Structure formats: structure tokens, C-alpha cells
Amino acid sequence: MLADKTKEKPPMTEASHKSTFFRQSGWMMIATVTSGVFMSLIHGFSKVLPENEYSALGTLFQVLNWMTIPALGLQMVFAQQASAVITDKHRHQLVGTARRVMLWTFCIWLAMAIIVFFGRNYFIATLKISNPAALWITVIISLVMLWRPIFLGLLQGRQNFLWMGWAAIFDGVGRVVIAGIIVTFLHGWAAGIMAGALIGLVSALATATWQNRDLLEEPSASFEAGAWLKRVMPLTLGFGASQFVFSADLIVVQSHFNETGDYVFGGTLARAIVLFTGPLAAVMFSKLAHSAARSQKNDLMGLTLLGTAVLGSMAAIGLMITAPLLIKYGSKPEYRTILPLMSLFAWSMVPLAVANVLVNNLMAHSRFKVVPALVAVAIGYWVALQHHHSSFKEVIQTLGVFSTLFLLVCVVFTWGVKEKAKPALDEEAPPVEPLSI
């Protein structure tokens, strides 16, 4: 068992912890950038897609971001629970939880699919979708996106970052290759690209499932639904609020503007800043949850915060320099109208990238008092967008204001509000060192 396999290893020194952290973070950043490069190639099809098809595609991608809001909580709670596995009992409880949650999420997805079916005309009209197949493919994708975080969370909690990174790469490569074939030879447009996204996501899910097969083959213990929901709900709301601020602007833009292709392309470039720095926070979360379960201390949060701030700022400066070339050679000429706003767009994302580190730190230590405040910021952001969308610039300015407010709330609850961290497990056990890549 896990404890037997790792008991004989000498405890890791602080230097070893930092070395492992930077090695794993470095690999996850490489994997994320590689996956992101392939995914960004999707937007190269903006040169051949009709304007309405590309705008609808960008909106569907943001709808998928919204669908990941419950999934974010799932990934983090499984990462936290897997990080805290010490005994066979904990391991069997983890297996039972994974199996039961898969059943629950399928039922949730089925309810969502029924709602979409009866409201299909409304959704197609609101999102300005020309081919209904794109909507139905998105519905199928939503099931994969509800299951994938379960297995990615297990990989993250077990600190199997090697295959977590490969799953991300397979996702990016799979979607761009399939989408390219469908768009080039079958003229599938937005529906074809969404089909490519489905194939990519399925390949990532298959990879994560295969790497967790040893765990899933073990006996399962009873699933304590009440205690589990008490933990997953704040994680879902906390990480979901961040995801909402990250993606809500495009939904409003698509609803109130006739031509949004330039905003979609520019927003994709700017949002890459958050995605680029995300792996640092993801690796940190597992390390902190692992340490919290064993009442250990480390200073990874400070290193991660500094690294994210530096990398995010460098990415914003780099985007300001490279945006003209990226838009010139990667999109239609008329999308250059977004260039004057790229600096504002880029720096609006930096506070959110830094805030994600603090959110991960607070959630890893189960400091959930911040959650209502984060949800309030997300709701306030949505209300503000309904009244401030007269131009692309006003939408981005609203994003920047609430991204900064989101960061300030995280700062206050990290250093200004005293809250005792809650251990993930009540039982005491000797520390178990994680396997590293």
C-alpha cells in the first residue's frame, strides 16, 4: 500500500521540496504552453471561418469555461483528498468517492442536456449559432468536462504531474488536428472545431483514467455525502468565482455586439496570461494540501506568488510587443481594430493571475471565509457588465476593475483576516513523501 511503499524513504529536506516544486512546476508550464500553442492554432481558422461562425465559436468556448465551474471544485476537492491519503482507509474512501461522484455528475449532466433540449431554440438564438450541431457537440463535451476533473484531481493530488502534463498536451494536439481535418476537408466550421475539442478532451480523460487505474481497481469504502459536500461546495464557489470573472465578458459582448471576432481573438491572447501562470498555482495547491494534512509548514506560497507576479508581468509586456504580429499573421486584417486595447486587456488579466495563487492557498488550507466575498465580487462584476458595455474598451475596463478588486479581497483574507486552517483529515499519521516526476 501507499504508506508501506513510501515509509522507508528519508524525509525530504526544505531544499528538496523546493527543487521538486520547481521541477514539477517547470514541466507543467512546458506542458501548458505546448497545449496552449496547439489550442491557439484553433484561432488560426479565423482566417477561413465566416465572421458569425468565429464569433459563435469564441462564445461556445466561454460557455465551456462556465461549465467547468462545478468541475473546478471537483478537481480541487479530489486533489485535496488524494493529497491527504495516509492510510488504506483513506485510500478506499477516495475510491468510493470517485465512483459515486461520477454517477452524480452523470445525473447532473443528464438534467442539463434535457434543459438544453427543450430550450434549444432560445440557446441557438442567444448565442447566434448557425449550425445546431455545434450546440449538441457542446452538450456532449460538458459530460467529459464534468468527469475529466475527477481524474485530473486524482493525478494532481497524487502528484503525478508527469501524466497530468501529458494529458494537457494530448488535449491540445487532439483538438487542433481533428478540427483541422474537419474544417479543411469537410467544411465543418464551428461545429467541426467543437468536434475537435471533444476528441481532445476525450484523449485527456482517457490518459488520466488510465494513470489512475491502479487506484480504481481497489476496494471502495462508504461515501459520506454530507461531509464531502461541505468541502466541495466552498471549493466550487471559490474557484468558480475566479473562473466567472475570467470568462464572463465575452458572453456579454456576444449578446450586445454584432461583430465580435476581433474581441474574441484579442481576448484569447490576453487570457493566455492567466493560463500560462496557472500551473504554478496548481502544483502549489497539491503541495500545500499535502503539508496541511500532516500539519507541516512550507513557504511555497511566497515563491509561487512572486513567480506568478513576475511571469504574469513579463507575459503582459511580451504580449504588448508581439500582439501586432500575432494579429497580423494569425487572424483576419479587420481584427487589427483590437490592437489599441491589447495593453489594457493584458494588464487586466495580471491581477487575476496573481489572485489565483492566493485563492489556491486559501482553499488548500480550507480557509473558506473568503468564499462569500469572492462570490459577491463575481456577482457585482456581472451586474456591472450589464450596465457598462457601450464599447469594447468599457467592457475591458470593467474587467480590469473587478480583476483588481478580486485580488484585493484575496489579499485581505490572506493577511488581514485571521482564520484557523482546518486539517483535511483528523487522524494523525507519519508524513508520506510524494512521488515526483
C-alpha positions in Angstrom: 0.0 0.0 0.0 0.9 3.7 -0.3 2.2 4.0 3.3 4.3 0.8 3.0 5.9 1.9 -0.3 7.0 5.3 1.0 7.7 4.7 4.7 11.4 3.8 4.1 12.2 6.9 2.2 14.1 9.5 4.2 12.1 12.8 4.8 12.6 15.4 2.1 14.6 18.5 3.1 13.4 22.0 2.5 15.8 22.3 -0.4 14.5 19.0 -1.9 10.9 20.3 -1.5 11.8 23.4 -3.4 13.7 21.5 -6.1 10.8 19.2 -6.7 8.4 22.1 -6.7 10.3 24.0 -9.4 10.9 20.8 -11.4 7.3 19.9 -11.4 6.1 23.4 -12.0 8.6 23.8 -14.9 7.2 20.6 -16.5 3.6 21.7 -16.0 4.4 25.1 -17.6 6.1 23.4 -20.5 3.0 21.1 -20.9 0.6 24.1 -20.6 2.5 26.2 -23.1 2.7 23.3 -25.5 -1.0 22.6 -25.1 -1.8 26.3 -25.4 0.2 26.7 -28.6 -1.8 23.9 -30.2 -5.1 25.2 -28.9 -4.2 28.7 -30.1 -3.8 27.3 -33.6 -7.6 26.8 -33.5 -7.9 30.6 -33.7 -5.9 30.5 -36.9 -9.1 29.2 -38.5 -10.5 32.7 -38.0 -8.9 33.5 -41.5 -11.3 31.0 -43.2 -14.3 30.9 -40.9 -17.2 33.3 -41.6 -17.4 36.1 -39.1 -20.5 34.8 -37.4 -19.1 31.3 -37.1 -15.9 32.5 -35.4 -17.8 34.7 -33.0 -20.1 31.8 -32.1 -17.0 29.6 -31.6 -15.5 32.0 -29.2 -18.7 32.2 -27.2 -19.1 28.4 -27.1 -15.5 28.2 -25.7 -16.5 30.6 -22.9 -19.7 28.7 -22.3 -17.4 25.7 -21.7 -15.4 27.8 -19.3 -18.7 28.3 -17.4 -19.4 24.6 -17.5 -16.1 24.0 -15.7 -17.2 26.0 -12.7 -18.6 22.9 -10.9 -15.7 20.9 -12.4 -13.1 23.2 -10.8 -14.4 22.4 -7.4 -14.4 18.7 -8.2 -10.7 18.8 -9.4 -9.6 20.6 -6.3 -11.5 18.6 -3.8 -10.2 15.4 -5.3 -6.7 16.8 -5.4 -7.1 17.8 -1.7 -8.5 14.4 -0.7 -5.9 12.5 -2.7 -3.1 14.6 -1.2 -4.3 13.7 2.3 -4.3 9.9 1.7 -2.3 8.3 4.5 -3.9 5.1 5.4 -5.7 2.3 3.5 -9.0 3.5 4.9 -8.4 7.0 3.4 -7.5 5.3 0.1 -10.7 3.2 0.0 -12.8 6.2 0.9 -11.2 8.1 -2.0 -12.1 5.3 -4.4 -15.7 5.2 -3.1 -16.0 8.9 -3.5 -14.7 8.9 -7.1 -17.2 6.2 -8.2 -20.2 7.8 -6.5 -19.4 11.3 -7.8 -19.1 10.0 -11.4 -22.7 8.7 -11.0 -23.9 12.0 -9.5 -22.2 14.1 -12.2 -23.8 12.0 -14.9 -27.2 12.7 -13.4 -26.4 16.4 -13.3 -25.3 16.3 -17.0 -28.5 14.4 -18.0 -30.6 17.2 -16.4 -28.6 19.8 -18.2 -29.0 18.0 -21.5 -32.8 17.9 -21.0 -32.9 21.6 -20.3 -30.9 22.4 -23.4 -33.1 20.1 -25.5 -36.3 21.9 -24.5 -34.7 25.4 -24.7 -32.6 24.7 -27.8 -34.3 27.5 -29.8 -33.5 30.1 -27.1 -29.9 29.0 -26.8 -29.3 28.9 -30.5 -30.8 32.4 -31.0 -29.0 33.9 -27.9 -25.6 32.5 -28.8 -26.1 33.2 -32.5 -25.3 29.6 -33.6 -25.9 28.9 -37.3 -25.4 25.1 -37.1 -27.3 23.4 -34.2 -24.8 20.6 -34.3 -22.3 22.9 -32.6 -24.7 23.2 -29.6 -25.2 19.4 -29.3 -21.5 18.7 -29.5 -21.0 21.3 -26.7 -23.6 19.4 -24.6 -21.6 16.1 -25.1 -18.4 17.9 -24.2 -19.9 19.1 -21.0 -20.1 15.5 -19.8 -16.4 14.9 -20.5 -15.7 18.2 -18.7 -17.6 17.0 -15.6 -15.7 13.7 -15.5 -12.2 14.8 -16.5 -11.6 16.9 -13.4 -12.2 13.9 -11.2 -9.3 12.0 -12.7 -7.1 15.1 -13.2 -7.7 15.9 -9.5 -6.5 12.4 -8.6 -3.4 12.9 -10.7 -2.8 16.3 -9.1 -3.4 15.0 -5.5 -1.1 12.0 -6.1 1.4 14.5 -7.6 1.6 12.6 -10.8 2.4 15.8 -12.7 4.2 13.9 -15.5 1.0 12.4 -16.9 -1.1 15.4 -15.9 1.1 17.4 -18.2 0.8 14.8 -21.0 -3.0 14.8 -20.6 -2.9 18.6 -21.3 -0.7 18.1 -24.4 -2.9 15.3 -25.8 -5.9 17.6 -25.3 -4.3 20.5 -27.3 -2.9 18.3 -30.1 -6.0 16.2 -30.5 -8.4 19.1 -30.8 -6.3 21.1 -33.4 -5.6 18.0 -35.6 -9.2 16.8 -35.7 -10.5 20.3 -36.1 -8.1 21.0 -39.0 -9.2 17.9 -40.8 -12.9 18.6 -40.4 -12.6 22.3 -41.3 -10.2 21.8 -44.2 -11.8 18.8 -45.9 -15.4 18.7 -44.6 -16.0 22.5 -44.1 -17.4 21.8 -40.6 -16.8 25.4 -39.4 -17.7 26.0 -35.7 -19.3 22.6 -35.3 -16.2 20.9 -36.7 -13.9 22.8 -34.3 -16.1 21.8 -31.4 -15.9 18.2 -32.6 -12.1 18.5 -32.5 -12.3 19.9 -28.9 -14.4 16.9 -28.0 -11.8 14.5 -29.3 -9.0 16.3 -27.5 -10.9 16.3 -24.2 -11.7 12.6 -24.5 -8.0 11.8 -25.1 -7.1 13.8 -22.0 -9.8 12.0 -19.9 -8.6 8.6 -21.2 -5.0 9.4 -20.3 -5.9 10.5 -16.7 -8.2 7.5 -16.3 -5.5 5.0 -17.4 -3.0 6.5 -15.0 -5.5 6.1 -12.1 -6.5 2.5 -12.9 -4.5 1.1 -10.0 -6.5 3.2 -7.6 -9.9 2.5 -9.2 -9.3 -1.3 -9.0 -9.1 -1.2 -5.2 -12.0 -1.8 -2.9 -14.2 1.2 -2.1 -15.4 2.4 1.3 -18.7 4.0 2.1 -19.2 7.5 0.7 -20.1 10.2 3.3 -22.0 12.5 1.0 -22.8 15.2 3.7 -19.2 15.7 4.8 -18.0 15.6 1.2 -20.5 18.3 0.0 -19.5 20.6 2.9 -16.0 20.5 1.5 -16.7 20.6 -2.2 -19.2 23.5 -2.1 -16.8 26.2 -0.9 -14.1 25.0 -3.2 -16.6 25.1 -6.2 -17.8 28.6 -5.3 -14.3 29.9 -4.6 -12.6 28.6 -7.8 -15.8 29.2 -9.7 -15.9 32.9 -8.9 -12.4 33.2 -10.4 -13.4 31.3 -13.5 -16.5 33.5 -13.8 -14.5 36.8 -13.7 -12.1 35.2 -16.2 -14.8 34.5 -18.8 -18.0 36.5 -18.3 -17.0 39.4 -20.5 -17.3 37.5 -23.8 -20.8 36.3 -23.1 -21.9 39.9 -22.7 -20.0 41.1 -25.7 -21.5 38.4 -27.9 -25.0 39.3 -26.7 -24.7 43.1 -27.3 -22.4 43.5 -30.3 -23.0 42.4 -33.9 -19.3 41.7 -34.8 -17.1 40.3 -32.1 -14.4 38.4 -33.9 -11.7 41.0 -33.1 -12.6 40.9 -29.4 -12.6 37.1 -29.3 -9.1 36.9 -30.9 -7.7 39.7 -28.6 -9.3 38.2 -25.6 -7.8 34.8 -26.4 -4.3 36.3 -26.4 -4.9 38.1 -23.1 -6.4 35.2 -21.3 -3.3 33.2 -22.1 -1.5 35.2 -19.4 -3.7 33.5 -16.7 -3.5 30.1 -18.3 0.3 30.4 -18.6 0.8 31.1 -14.9 -1.8 28.6 -13.7 0.5 25.6 -13.4 2.4 27.3 -10.6 -0.7 27.6 -8.5 -1.9 24.0 -9.4 1.4 22.5 -8.2 1.4 24.7 -5.1 -2.1 23.6 -4.2 -1.2 19.9 -4.0 2.0 20.7 -2.0 0.1 22.9 0.5 -2.8 20.4 0.8 -0.3 17.6 1.4 1.5 19.6 4.1 -1.7 20.8 5.7 -2.9 17.2 6.1 0.3 16.4 8.0 0.5 19.7 10.0 3.7 20.6 8.1 4.7 24.1 7.1 6.4 25.3 3.9 7.0 28.7 2.2 5.9 27.7 -1.3 3.1 30.2 -1.4 5.5 33.2 -1.2 7.7 31.7 -4.0 4.6 31.0 -6.1 3.2 34.4 -5.6 6.5 36.1 -6.6 6.9 33.8 -9.6 3.4 34.4 -10.8 3.6 38.2 -10.5 6.9 38.3 -12.4 5.9 35.8 -15.1 2.5 37.5 -15.5 4.0 40.9 -15.8 6.6 39.6 -18.3 3.8 37.9 -20.3 1.8 41.2 -20.4 4.8 43.1 -21.6 5.6 40.4 -24.2 2.0 40.5 -25.4 2.1 44.3 -25.9 5.2 43.8 -28.1 4.0 40.7 -30.1 0.3 41.4 -30.4 0.6 43.3 -33.7 2.5 40.3 -35.3 0.1 37.7 -33.8 -2.9 39.5 -35.0 -1.4 40.3 -38.4 -0.4 36.8 -39.2 -2.8 34.8 -37.1 -6.2 36.4 -37.9 -8.1 38.5 -40.5 -6.9 42.0 -41.3 -10.0 43.6 -39.8 -9.2 42.2 -36.4 -6.4 44.7 -36.1 -9.0 47.1 -34.6 -8.5 45.4 -31.2 -4.7 46.4 -31.2 -5.2 49.7 -29.3 -6.9 47.8 -26.5 -4.4 44.9 -26.1 -2.3 46.7 -23.5 -5.4 47.3 -21.3 -6.6 43.7 -22.0 -3.3 42.2 -21.0 -2.8 44.1 -17.7 -6.4 43.5 -16.7 -5.5 39.8 -16.6 -2.4 40.1 -14.4 -4.3 40.8 -11.1 -6.5 37.8 -11.7 -3.4 35.6 -12.3 -1.9 36.7 -9.0 -5.2 36.3 -7.2 -5.4 32.7 -8.3 -2.3 31.9 -6.3 -3.9 33.4 -3.2 -7.2 31.6 -3.9 -5.3 28.3 -4.2 -3.5 29.0 -0.9 -6.7 29.8 1.0 -8.6 26.8 -0.4 -5.7 24.4 0.2 -5.8 25.4 3.9 -9.6 25.2 4.0 -9.9 28.9 4.8 -13.4 29.3 3.4 -14.4 32.7 4.9 -13.2 34.3 1.7 -15.7 32.4 -0.4 -18.8 34.7 0.1 -16.7 37.8 -0.7 -15.3 36.2 -3.9 -18.9 35.3 -5.0 -20.0 38.8 -4.2 -17.3 40.2 -6.5 -18.3 37.8 -9.3 -22.0 38.9 -8.9 -21.0 42.5 -8.8 -19.0 42.1 -12.0 -21.9 40.6 -13.8 -24.2 43.4 -12.7 -21.6 46.0 -13.8 -21.2 44.4 -17.2 -25.0 44.7 -17.8 -24.7 48.5 -17.4 -21.2 49.1 -18.8 -20.9 47.6 -22.3 -21.2 50.6 -24.6 -17.8 49.7 -26.2 -15.1 47.1 -26.1 -12.9 49.5 -24.1 -15.6 49.9 -21.4 -16.0 46.1 -21.1 -12.3 45.6 -20.7 -12.1 48.5 -18.2 -14.8 46.8 -16.1 -12.9 43.6 -16.3 -9.7 45.3 -15.1 -11.5 47.0 -12.1 -13.1 43.7 -10.9 -10.0 41.7 -11.5 -8.1 44.1 -9.3 -11.0 44.0 -6.7 -10.8 40.2 -6.8 -7.1 40.4 -6.0 -7.6 42.9 -3.1 -10.2 40.6 -1.5 -7.8 37.7 -1.6 -5.0 39.9 -0.1 -7.3 41.0 2.8 -8.4 37.4 3.6 -4.8 36.1 3.2 -3.1 38.5 5.6 -5.8 40.6 7.2 -8.5 38.1 8.3 -7.4 35.6 10.9 -8.8 32.2 10.4 -7.6 28.8 11.7 -6.8 26.4 8.9 -8.9 23.2 9.0 -6.9 20.0 8.5 -8.1 17.8 5.7 -8.0 14.7 8.0 -8.5 14.3 11.7 -6.3 11.2 12.0 -2.6 11.5 12.8 -0.1 9.6 10.8 3.6 9.7 9.9 4.3 12.0 6.9 4.4 10.4 3.5 6.6 11.9 0.8 5.1 12.2 -2.7 6.4 10.6 -5.8 8.0 13.1 -8.1 8.3 13.1 -11.9 
